[in-house]
């Protein structure tokens, strides 16, 4: 479905990722892990067209998307839920969701998509007329994910969905992501809670200094203590959170 081959991208003149290669299959859930500054968010931004490539290729469903503008990439079926939620605080929940269905094919299905989002996230249905800026962090995260679903994506990219959330809210958020994946939507997940991420994805790539240094099944990565300690910031005392 999605293939990155030796992708490079800069922020200004500073290289952020170099020679990143990865793949996400149809309906698959894949993790992108690593410490703060490893290049995880930059990789997602490169896929969605927000950062221009300096090297390599990106293909989605057989189409070269590396030079396409973001709206055309979204129209192909890639939804990007950014770090920090980035909802529109002065708009209502319903208005935020409707903005997510901005491409013609999604706009035609907007009513059905709203029903689906409200089914997955009942709290959004209850608060559809509430201003997004008055919601809690967890509710805003659900709104951000719901807005991504309004695009009717084939691939949903999630950047740090648990960042800043209380553990009980994180539990709910991950259960909803699992539900979305079970519906057949492919997931590319950037997540600081490594232990939780590895329970959701089938495979994961570990990044360090803008490069993939390790790739394997979630079971392989979870069971390699030296890998967890060296690359994922997980010590031997049972901690499981990355820095950033």
Helices and strands as residue ranges (DSSP letters): E 2-11, E 14-24, E 29-33, H 40-47, E 53-60, E 63-64, H 70-76, E 78-81, H 93-100, H 104-108, H 110-120, H 122-126, G 132-134, H 137-149, E 155-159, H 167-182, E 186-190, H 194-200, E 203-208, E 211-217, H 218-222, H 225-231
